[in-house]
């Protein structure tokens, strides 16, 4: 039986969200065996050169099983670095039954690209995404702390929750999409903690991804 969980930690403590809800995206194929990433970015502001940050600190249970990233700064965005680990544990030597855990931990993320459009400076001091799997199913979770620039979020944060990012006059600059899940129906799960999609009102095209993981039931 598949189980899914999203978790957020902040000033109000830790809350849990379980089950399948709005915002779940169907997929035709299984998610990876077990992977995790700190995030990535690809966006263009006006006529400036495109900003591209490939997926950082990737790990996979099939290798590399551990990775890290230092600070990566480009115009309008900073990933403060972090680590990832994708491990496999034998839980029954007689049958070779295994469990997996894929986790990425990042820190000091900052998005300043919206400031010149009269938008907020978005900061997240720490964040973690985790996907664990056994023969019986999978579980995905996420946490973050010390967030600024995104206003008040619901408690709990629903699956696929969309937080509009606007100017003081209501102009939409971007959408912050939390807790994106892909559940193909075969027991696997993929989770993106936060996706920031720029809107035309910002003069920016593209998106930023923060905290990604996925896993499938073990054989």
KOLBADO-981358 format. One line per field, with one value per residue: residue number from 0; residue in one letter; y, z, x of N, C-alpha, C in turn. Coordinates in Angstrom, 3 decimals. Atoms other than C-alpha are relative to their C-alpha. Example, Ala and Ser with C-alpha at 12.3 -4.5 7.8 and 13.67 -1.06 7.14 Angstrom:
<nodes>
i (0:1)
aa (a:s)
n.c2 (-1.190:-1.190)
n.c3 (0.000:-0.060)
n.c1 (0.890:-0.820)
ca.c2 (-4.500:-1.060)
ca.c3 (7.800:7.140)
ca.c1 (12.300:13.670)
c.c2 (1.200:1.090)
c.c3 (0.000:0.730)
c.c1 (0.900:-0.770)
</nodes>
This chain:
<nodes>
i (0:1:2:3:4:5:6:7:8:9:10:11:12:13:14:15:16:17:18:19:20:21:22:23:24:25:26:27:28:29:30:31:32:33:34:35:36:37:38:39:40:41:42:43:44:45:46:47:48:49:50:51:52:53:54:55:56:57:58:59:60:61:62:63:64:65:66:67:68:69:70:71:72:73:74:75:76:77:78:79:80:81:82:83:84:85:86:87:88:89:90:91:92:93:94:95:96:97:98:99:100:101:102:103:104:105:106:107:108:109:110:111:112:113:114:115:116:117:118:119:120:121:122:123:124:125:126:127:128:129:130:131:132:133:134:135:136:137:138:139:140:141:142:143:144:145:146:147:148:149:150:151:152:153:154:155:156:157:158:159:160:161:162:163:164:165:166:167:168:169:170:171:172:173:174:175:176:177:178:179:180:181:182:183:184:185:186:187:188:189:190:191:192:193:194:195:196:197:198:199:200:201:202:203:204:205:206:207:208:209:210:211:212:213:214:215:216:217:218)
aa (x:x:x:x:x:x:x:x:x:x:x:x:x:x:x:x:x:x:x:x:x:x:x:x:x:x:x:x:x:x:x:x:x:x:x:x:x:x:x:x:x:x:x:x:x:x:x:x:x:x:x:x:x:x:x:x:x:x:x:x:x:x:x:x:x:x:x:x:x:x:x:x:x:x:x:x:x:x:x:x:x:x:x:x:x:x:x:x:x:x:x:x:x:x:x:x:x:x:x:x:x:x:x:x:x:x:x:x:x:x:x:x:x:x:x:x:x:x:x:x:x:x:x:x:x:x:x:x:x:x:x:x:x:x:x:x:x:x:x:x:x:x:x:x:x:x:x:x:x:x:x:x:x:x:x:x:x:x:x:x:x:x:x:x:x:x:x:x:x:x:x:x:x:x:x:x:x:x:x:x:x:x:x:x:x:x:x:x:x:x:x:x:x:x:x:x:x:x:x:x:x:x:x:x:x:x:x:x:x:x:x:x:x:x:x:x:x:x:x)
n.c2 (-1.192:-1.202:-1.116:-1.196:-0.960:-1.245:-0.546:-1.346:-0.428:-1.433:-0.575:0.655:1.393:0.933:0.507:1.107:0.106:1.363:0.391:-0.499:-1.161:-0.858:-0.397:1.165:0.115:1.383:0.319:1.269:0.945:-0.025:-0.941:0.662:0.906:-0.870:-1.133:-1.235:-1.147:-1.262:-0.880:-0.494:-1.227:-0.369:-1.121:-1.125:-1.266:-0.968:0.275:0.453:1.366:0.989:0.552:1.449:0.748:1.402:0.671:-0.051:0.998:1.170:1.362:1.071:1.254:0.741:-0.731:-0.088:0.143:-1.201:-1.138:-1.275:-1.195:-1.227:-1.142:-0.343:-1.302:-0.675:-1.209:0.184:1.242:0.683:1.250:-0.069:1.255:1.056:1.382:1.003:1.388:0.977:1.221:1.254:0.824:1.357:0.195:1.449:0.660:1.275:-0.220:-1.186:-1.116:-1.242:-1.287:-1.092:-1.353:-1.008:-1.243:-1.171:-1.045:-1.240:-1.132:-1.374:-0.314:-1.357:-0.439:-1.462:-0.400:-0.736:-1.262:-1.121:-0.117:-0.361:1.226:0.304:0.796:1.264:0.701:1.216:0.276:1.436:0.840:1.411:0.875:1.396:1.046:1.324:1.061:1.412:0.808:-0.274:-1.295:-1.139:-1.119:-1.204:-1.051:-1.205:-0.965:-1.190:-0.906:-1.391:-0.454:-1.381:-0.435:0.763:-0.263:1.058:1.208:0.776:1.021:0.499:-0.400:1.076:0.466:-0.888:-1.314:-1.111:-1.282:-1.075:-1.001:-1.179:-1.352:-0.610:-0.324:1.246:0.609:1.306:0.105:1.410:0.915:0.951:1.235:0.854:1.379:0.667:1.440:0.828:1.323:0.732:1.067:1.275:0.004:-0.957:-1.377:-1.070:-1.183:-1.265:-0.821:-1.334:-0.418:-1.401:-0.245:-1.429:-0.448:-1.099:-1.271:-0.175:-0.190:1.153:1.278:1.159:0.480:0.447:1.182:0.105:1.227:1.009:1.379:0.991:1.382:1.065:1.159:0.835:1.308)
n.c3 (0.000:0.094:-0.893:0.307:-1.093:0.155:-1.339:-0.029:-1.341:-0.058:-1.325:-0.659:-0.249:1.122:0.322:0.936:0.990:0.504:0.974:1.362:0.019:1.164:0.431:0.367:1.441:0.410:0.838:0.674:-0.336:-1.388:-0.393:-0.173:-1.138:-1.147:0.366:-0.742:0.554:-0.710:0.810:1.257:0.466:1.406:0.267:0.742:-0.415:1.087:1.064:-0.606:0.309:-0.798:-1.206:-0.012:-1.044:0.092:-1.245:-0.915:-1.048:0.284:-0.386:0.425:-0.654:0.965:0.106:-1.235:-1.175:-0.831:0.789:-0.711:0.813:-0.696:0.323:1.417:0.107:1.287:-0.119:-0.434:-0.720:-0.685:-0.737:-1.008:-0.150:-0.765:0.209:0.288:-0.211:0.461:-0.586:0.036:-1.180:0.039:-1.198:-0.205:0.770:0.562:1.240:0.659:-0.049:-0.301:-0.078:0.489:-0.481:0.867:-0.749:0.307:-1.016:0.497:-0.928:0.437:1.332:0.137:1.324:0.018:1.371:0.053:-0.737:0.936:0.497:-1.193:-0.669:-1.227:-0.042:-0.600:-0.661:-0.772:-0.662:0.062:0.523:0.181:0.638:-0.258:0.533:-0.491:0.684:-0.354:0.929:-0.203:0.502:-0.042:-0.846:0.299:-0.982:0.182:-1.094:0.206:-1.139:0.174:1.334:0.114:1.340:0.546:-0.772:-0.855:0.693:-0.789:-0.884:0.846:1.403:0.825:1.184:1.143:-0.420:0.799:-0.694:0.935:-0.401:0.694:-0.395:-0.906:0.738:0.366:1.204:-0.243:0.428:0.050:-0.845:-0.784:-0.074:-1.034:-0.213:1.240:-0.052:1.159:-0.484:1.175:-0.336:-0.122:-1.275:-0.014:-0.283:0.197:-0.768:0.099:-1.124:0.433:1.380:0.205:1.420:0.231:0.790:0.903:-0.698:-0.558:1.054:-0.056:0.429:-0.526:-1.320:-0.969:-0.743:-1.270:-0.741:0.796:-0.318:0.525:-0.260:0.371:-0.876:0.239:0.564)
n.c1 (0.848:-0.819:0.300:-0.755:0.037:-0.741:-0.211:-0.573:-0.405:-0.192:0.207:1.127:-0.345:0.050:1.321:-0.031:1.052:-0.053:0.986:0.002:0.870:-0.037:-1.328:-0.788:-0.146:-0.131:-1.155:0.212:-1.052:-0.447:-1.038:-1.296:-0.177:-0.237:-0.855:0.241:-0.714:0.206:0.815:-0.537:0.642:-0.144:0.887:-0.558:0.593:-0.047:-0.969:-1.260:-0.408:0.730:-0.609:0.169:-0.691:0.416:0.364:-1.146:-0.162:0.833:-0.407:0.897:-0.374:-0.803:-1.249:-0.788:0.849:-0.154:-0.462:0.089:-0.166:-0.336:0.848:0.098:0.647:0.106:0.811:1.375:0.274:-1.089:0.154:-1.046:-0.724:0.635:-0.448:1.023:-0.404:0.981:-0.550:0.752:-0.241:0.553:0.821:0.156:-1.053:0.440:0.745:-0.569:0.937:-0.704:0.692:-0.834:0.262:-0.604:0.210:-0.828:0.098:-0.568:0.011:-0.268:0.505:0.513:0.418:0.134:0.317:1.263:-0.100:0.020:1.379:0.778:0.412:-0.729:-1.224:0.407:-1.102:0.273:-1.273:-0.300:1.082:-0.333:0.981:-0.361:0.872:-0.382:0.734:-0.129:0.779:1.417:0.423:-0.910:0.385:-0.775:0.234:-0.811:0.006:-0.806:0.020:-0.414:0.387:0.467:0.357:1.118:1.201:0.534:0.426:0.960:-0.548:-1.097:-0.099:0.576:-0.714:0.134:0.478:-0.533:-0.058:-0.339:-0.971:0.504:-0.385:0.965:1.223:0.669:-0.567:-0.608:-1.394:-0.393:0.755:-0.792:0.786:-0.568:0.445:0.406:-0.202:0.341:0.380:0.452:0.933:-0.716:-0.710:-1.112:0.370:-0.978:0.373:-0.730:0.439:0.413:-0.249:0.349:0.218:0.128:1.143:-0.365:-0.104:-1.346:-0.988:-0.910:0.553:-0.714:0.387:-1.003:0.416:-0.730:0.257:0.700:-0.346:0.921:-0.395:0.931:-0.103:-1.170:0.350)
ca.c2 (0.000:3.337:6.101:9.684:12.424:16.055:17.797:21.446:22.761:26.420:28.727:26.803:23.467:20.404:19.410:16.398:15.947:12.428:10.949:11.929:15.409:18.240:19.171:15.592:15.126:11.769:10.063:7.154:5.576:4.762:7.315:6.644:3.969:6.677:10.167:13.530:17.038:20.449:22.225:24.041:27.215:28.311:31.799:34.911:38.480:40.819:41.026:39.848:36.659:33.530:32.281:28.534:26.470:22.723:20.363:20.645:17.939:15.067:11.587:8.256:4.866:3.507:6.049:8.486:7.606:10.835:14.315:17.929:21.447:24.631:28.084:28.852:32.500:34.030:37.288:37.223:33.883:32.039:28.405:28.278:24.728:21.453:17.691:14.653:10.934:8.037:4.835:1.211:-0.974:-4.758:-5.413:-9.208:-10.981:-14.240:-12.739:-9.762:-7.445:-3.826:-0.337:2.923:6.513:9.436:12.815:16.291:19.020:22.610:25.970:29.738:29.885:33.412:34.652:38.383:38.405:39.871:42.828:45.093:44.397:45.626:42.055:40.366:38.985:35.299:33.520:29.997:29.275:25.462:22.804:19.019:16.607:12.855:9.806:6.373:3.074:-0.539:-3.467:-2.326:1.277:4.728:7.834:11.387:14.315:17.864:20.456:24.031:26.792:30.572:31.558:35.220:36.870:34.387:35.725:33.430:29.855:27.531:25.017:22.311:23.108:21.153:19.094:21.374:24.551:27.709:30.932:34.003:36.395:39.905:43.573:45.889:46.785:43.132:42.486:38.818:38.370:34.620:31.597:29.598:26.017:23.920:20.166:19.002:15.240:12.777:9.525:7.174:4.628:1.941:2.762:5.234:8.916:12.096:15.271:18.845:20.983:24.331:25.427:29.186:29.946:33.491:35.342:37.911:40.770:40.190:40.544:37.157:33.823:30.422:28.799:27.809:24.388:23.841:20.420:17.394:13.688:10.510:6.794:3.514:0.378:-1.884:-5.238)
ca.c3 (0.000:-1.045:1.504:0.906:3.341:3.097:6.111:6.859:9.843:10.816:13.677:14.346:14.502:12.280:10.498:8.363:5.176:4.127:1.132:-2.429:-3.008:-5.471:-7.523:-8.035:-11.547:-13.231:-14.964:-17.342:-16.059:-12.736:-10.887:-10.397:-7.987:-5.629:-6.356:-4.636:-5.651:-4.039:-6.954:-10.229:-12.109:-15.696:-16.346:-18.449:-17.311:-20.156:-22.689:-20.249:-20.747:-19.608:-16.093:-15.984:-12.925:-13.618:-10.974:-7.910:-5.604:-7.343:-5.816:-6.808:-5.131:-8.338:-8.020:-7.139:-3.708:-2.106:-3.433:-2.367:-3.738:-2.616:-2.931:-6.461:-7.191:-10.410:-11.112:-9.119:-7.352:-4.838:-3.796:-0.534:-0.956:0.706:0.615:-0.616:0.159:-1.511:0.456:0.262:3.357:3.389:5.793:5.294:4.264:3.633:0.877:-0.114:0.743:0.876:1.798:0.329:1.520:-0.820:0.847:-0.049:2.515:1.369:3.020:2.460:-0.702:-1.940:-4.934:-5.571:-9.243:-8.419:-6.356:-9.376:-10.379:-6.952:-5.735:-2.590:-1.817:-1.073:1.438:2.865:5.453:5.489:3.651:3.352:1.015:1.670:-0.114:1.537:0.011:1.003:-0.805:0.614:-0.652:-0.583:1.563:0.689:3.087:3.178:5.761:5.714:8.191:8.345:5.207:4.229:1.232:0.750:3.294:5.352:4.178:5.215:7.962:6.706:3.182:0.727:-2.128:-5.094:-3.111:-5.216:-3.493:-5.777:-5.562:-6.373:-6.348:-3.938:-6.718:-7.201:-10.370:-10.503:-10.668:-10.069:-8.539:-5.735:-6.021:-2.910:-2.400:-6.005:-6.196:-9.077:-8.271:-11.273:-9.375:-9.204:-5.693:-6.731:-5.814:-6.854:-4.784:-5.542:-2.419:-4.225:-7.842:-8.582:-12.007:-13.232:-14.664:-17.511:-15.025:-13.745:-17.128:-16.437:-18.146:-16.704:-13.297:-10.203:-8.523:-4.890:-3.245:-5.414:-4.645:-5.954:-5.216:-6.131:-4.107:-3.728:-5.556)
ca.c1 (0.000:1.412:1.660:2.700:3.529:4.506:5.939:6.660:8.596:8.494:7.648:4.463:6.255:5.864:2.677:1.830:-0.157:-1.080:-2.816:-3.647:-5.022:-5.461:-2.437:-1.243:0.083:-0.503:2.416:2.614:5.809:7.388:9.464:13.200:14.412:15.678:17.066:17.419:18.549:18.998:17.341:17.924:17.036:16.458:15.095:15.629:15.019:14.128:16.938:19.601:21.560:19.681:20.379:20.953:21.845:21.769:20.443:22.712:24.057:22.273:22.412:20.866:20.739:22.272:25.129:26.481:25.130:26.389:26.994:27.351:27.301:28.974:27.459:26.225:25.387:24.165:22.353:19.122:19.576:21.763:21.783:23.700:24.965:24.134:24.473:22.586:22.674:20.859:21.320:20.217:19.858:19.407:16.531:16.338:19.569:17.701:15.572:17.758:14.876:16.018:14.860:16.116:16.386:17.049:17.570:18.830:19.551:20.075:20.623:20.639:18.557:17.798:15.845:16.301:15.257:11.826:13.087:13.633:10.008:8.810:8.491:9.821:13.242:12.612:14.853:14.824:17.490:17.240:15.256:15.188:13.415:13.341:11.958:12.013:10.953:10.374:8.792:5.454:5.492:7.042:6.973:8.050:8.472:9.822:10.730:11.951:12.731:13.166:11.269:10.808:9.182:6.348:3.882:1.669:1.189:-1.647:-1.047:-0.950:0.243:-1.948:-0.575:0.078:-0.606:-0.169:0.919:0.676:3.637:2.419:3.342:1.564:-0.914:-1.842:0.192:1.119:4.896:5.202:3.551:5.155:3.906:4.516:4.409:4.157:3.729:3.753:1.957:1.808:-0.298:2.395:3.603:6.317:6.314:8.135:8.145:9.206:9.139:8.883:8.555:8.613:7.135:7.602:4.588:4.589:4.148:7.685:9.354:10.987:10.373:11.284:11.257:13.219:13.013:13.957:14.253:13.404:13.282:11.680:11.642:9.955:9.135:12.157:12.265)
c.c2 (1.239:1.001:1.181:0.970:1.232:0.651:1.389:0.360:1.502:0.489:-0.698:-1.488:-0.841:-0.480:-1.064:0.101:-1.371:-0.195:0.710:1.151:0.794:0.375:-1.175:-0.132:-1.466:-0.196:-1.396:-1.053:0.146:1.114:-0.740:-0.884:0.788:1.091:1.184:1.100:1.236:0.959:0.458:1.283:0.192:1.133:1.117:1.262:1.019:-0.421:-0.471:-1.433:-0.982:-0.452:-1.498:-0.620:-1.435:-0.588:-0.197:-1.159:-1.258:-1.278:-0.980:-1.283:-0.885:0.683:1.286:-0.003:1.163:1.121:1.261:1.127:1.150:1.098:0.260:1.291:0.489:1.179:-0.349:-1.235:-0.548:-1.301:-0.077:-1.281:-1.017:-1.360:-0.878:-1.383:-0.903:-1.381:-1.184:-0.838:-1.363:-0.245:-1.475:-0.726:-1.297:0.174:1.157:1.149:1.257:1.148:1.064:1.313:0.979:1.370:1.085:1.075:1.251:1.126:1.308:0.257:1.436:0.288:1.504:0.515:0.848:1.394:1.204:0.190:0.343:-1.229:-0.266:-0.658:-1.273:-0.709:-1.238:-0.445:-1.462:-0.740:-1.421:-0.694:-1.434:-0.929:-1.351:-1.048:-1.356:-0.801:0.344:1.346:1.071:1.112:1.192:1.082:1.186:0.887:1.247:0.873:1.386:0.485:1.451:0.291:-0.718:0.186:-1.186:-1.171:-0.760:-1.072:-1.044:0.579:-1.129:-0.441:0.971:1.392:1.112:1.295:1.085:0.955:1.253:1.279:0.556:0.364:-1.232:-0.665:-1.308:-0.056:-1.452:-0.811:-0.928:-1.228:-0.947:-1.429:-0.633:-1.486:-0.639:-1.420:-0.806:-1.095:-1.362:-0.065:0.967:1.404:0.927:1.239:1.166:0.899:1.336:0.236:1.462:0.249:1.493:0.298:1.181:1.345:0.280:0.363:-1.129:-1.220:-1.131:-0.356:-0.394:-1.182:-0.137:-1.274:-1.008:-1.387:-0.926:-1.387:-0.944:-1.152:-0.876:-1.375:-1.103)
c.c3 (0.000:1.063:-0.398:1.142:-0.407:1.361:-0.108:1.431:-0.027:1.407:0.754:0.240:-1.250:-0.205:-1.087:-0.966:-0.613:-1.079:-1.326:-0.086:-1.275:-0.334:-0.350:-1.510:-0.392:-0.869:-0.552:0.436:1.456:0.220:0.181:1.244:1.279:-0.379:0.899:-0.568:0.825:-0.782:-1.249:-0.381:-1.479:-0.281:-0.721:0.390:-1.115:-1.111:0.543:-0.417:0.884:1.218:0.019:1.103:-0.080:1.382:0.884:0.994:-0.207:0.592:-0.508:0.680:-0.927:-0.263:-0.796:1.228:0.976:-0.858:0.852:-0.999:0.901:-0.383:-1.503:-0.098:-1.437:0.177:0.392:0.822:0.653:0.605:0.977:0.245:0.819:-0.373:-0.374:0.248:-0.420:0.384:-0.155:1.210:-0.179:1.304:0.290:-0.850:-0.656:-1.332:-0.824:-0.080:0.465:0.240:-0.514:0.654:-0.875:0.583:-0.468:1.056:-0.510:1.010:-0.767:-1.463:-0.009:-1.457:0.055:-1.353:-0.100:0.629:-0.934:-0.649:1.131:0.680:1.222:-0.261:0.778:0.576:0.726:0.613:-0.103:-0.589:-0.220:-0.731:0.138:-0.651:0.493:-0.649:0.609:-1.069:0.076:-0.561:0.196:0.881:-0.322:1.008:-0.297:1.222:-0.442:1.238:-0.423:-1.425:0.060:-1.449:-0.613:0.796:0.856:-0.844:0.855:0.821:0.259:-1.417:-0.862:-1.116:-1.145:0.343:-0.784:0.801:-1.016:0.616:-0.803:0.444:0.927:-0.706:-0.495:-1.254:0.331:-0.584:-0.180:0.841:0.712:0.223:0.967:-0.107:-1.270:0.102:-1.326:0.507:-1.177:0.297:0.130:1.294:0.083:0.252:-0.333:0.697:-0.351:1.098:-0.463:-1.452:-0.120:-1.507:-0.206:-0.923:-0.879:0.696:0.588:-1.054:-0.059:-0.527:0.578:1.396:0.826:0.746:1.243:0.727:-0.774:0.413:-0.607:0.363:-0.399:0.983:-0.372:-0.514:1.058)
c.c1 (0.881:-0.422:0.845:-0.154:0.764:0.068:0.614:0.346:0.247:-0.223:-1.119:0.267:-0.118:-1.423:0.119:-1.169:0.097:-1.049:0.147:-0.969:0.125:1.426:0.891:0.010:0.138:1.227:-0.183:0.998:0.385:1.009:1.321:0.053:0.216:0.985:-0.332:0.887:-0.314:-0.886:0.718:-0.732:0.268:-0.981:0.753:-0.745:0.170:0.942:1.347:0.316:-0.773:0.809:-0.284:0.847:-0.485:-0.281:1.231:-0.015:-0.807:0.599:-1.043:0.438:0.825:1.336:-0.139:-0.904:0.131:0.550:-0.110:0.148:0.413:-0.977:0.049:-0.812:0.036:-0.944:-1.430:-0.264:1.270:-0.511:1.167:0.771:-0.769:0.543:-1.183:0.572:-1.156:0.526:-0.951:0.394:-0.645:-0.754:-0.263:1.033:-0.448:-0.715:0.555:-0.998:0.741:-0.979:0.954:-0.412:0.772:-0.315:0.956:-0.261:0.705:-0.119:0.175:-0.365:-0.522:-0.337:-0.261:-0.458:-1.257:0.078:-0.096:-1.361:-0.963:-0.598:0.855:1.350:-0.363:1.222:-0.523:1.321:0.398:-1.191:0.514:-1.138:0.492:-1.004:0.519:-0.890:0.304:-0.740:-1.486:-0.457:1.052:-0.568:0.890:-0.349:0.895:-0.138:0.745:-0.093:0.451:-0.239:-0.466:-0.339:-1.171:-1.286:-0.404:-0.494:-1.002:0.703:-1.097:-0.023:-0.556:0.937:-0.268:-0.483:0.698:-0.112:0.349:1.029:-0.315:0.702:-1.077:-1.308:-0.738:0.526:0.695:1.406:0.438:-0.979:0.979:-0.865:0.703:-0.533:-0.570:0.321:-0.395:-0.207:-0.542:-1.029:0.652:0.818:1.150:-0.529:1.159:-0.517:0.923:-0.519:-0.558:0.401:-0.465:-0.056:-0.252:-1.179:0.411:0.181:1.366:1.030:1.013:-0.744:0.840:-0.460:1.213:-0.584:0.865:-0.416:-0.812:0.472:-1.050:0.496:-1.119:0.130:1.189:-0.422:-0.034)
</nodes>
